[in-house]
Amino acid sequence: MKRPGPSGARLACVFLAGCLLFSFPLIAIFNVHGRILGIPVLFAYLFAAWAAIIVLVGLLMERPG
């Protein structure tokens, strides 16, 4: 049986960061009346956090070893 390497631990950290980014207290901070480039702040935050998680997972999966 293969032991999980550092990439498994890094993916677990990205998962935990995603859980933190999408938890209620942090989302509530961005639930304000305002717009960023015409997009409500909450939607901009959710999209940016989601995109950051995807980029991090992509970088981790492309890295050899």
C-alpha positions as CSV (number, residue, x, y, z in Angstrom):
1,M,0.0,0.0,0.0
2,K,1.4,3.4,-1.0
3,R,1.7,6.0,1.7
4,P,0.3,9.4,0.9
5,G,3.0,11.8,-0.1
6,P,3.4,15.6,0.3
7,S,0.9,16.2,-2.5
8,G,-1.8,14.4,-0.6
9,A,-1.1,16.6,2.4
10,R,-1.1,19.7,0.3
11,L,-4.5,18.8,-1.3
12,A,-5.9,18.2,2.2
13,C,-4.7,21.7,3.1
14,V,-6.4,23.1,0.0
15,F,-9.6,21.3,1.0
16,L,-9.5,22.8,4.5
17,A,-8.8,26.2,3.1
18,G,-11.8,25.8,0.9
19,C,-13.9,24.8,3.9
20,L,-12.7,28.0,5.6
21,L,-13.3,30.2,2.6
22,F,-16.9,29.0,2.2
23,S,-17.8,29.0,5.9
24,F,-20.5,31.3,7.2
25,P,-18.5,33.8,9.2
26,L,-16.2,34.7,6.3
27,I,-19.0,34.8,3.8
28,A,-21.0,37.1,6.1
29,I,-18.1,39.6,6.0
30,F,-18.6,40.0,2.2
31,N,-22.4,40.2,2.4
32,V,-22.5,44.0,2.0
33,H,-24.3,46.4,-0.3
34,G,-21.6,47.3,-2.8
35,R,-20.3,46.3,-6.2
36,I,-16.9,45.4,-7.7
37,L,-16.8,46.1,-11.4
38,G,-20.6,45.9,-11.5
39,I,-20.8,42.6,-9.6
40,P,-22.1,42.3,-6.1
41,V,-19.3,41.9,-3.6
42,L,-20.6,38.6,-2.3
43,F,-20.7,37.1,-5.7
44,A,-17.3,38.4,-6.6
45,Y,-15.8,36.9,-3.5
46,L,-17.5,33.5,-4.1
47,F,-16.3,33.4,-7.7
48,A,-12.7,34.5,-6.8
49,A,-12.5,32.0,-3.9
50,W,-13.8,29.2,-6.1
51,A,-11.4,30.1,-8.9
52,A,-8.4,30.2,-6.5
53,I,-9.3,26.7,-5.2
54,I,-9.4,25.4,-8.8
55,V,-6.0,27.1,-9.6
56,L,-4.4,25.7,-6.5
57,V,-5.6,22.1,-7.1
58,G,-4.5,22.4,-10.8
59,L,-1.0,23.6,-9.7
60,L,-0.7,20.8,-7.2
61,M,-1.8,18.1,-9.6
62,E,0.6,19.2,-12.3
63,R,3.6,19.3,-10.0
64,P,5.7,16.1,-10.4
65,G,6.2,14.1,-7.2
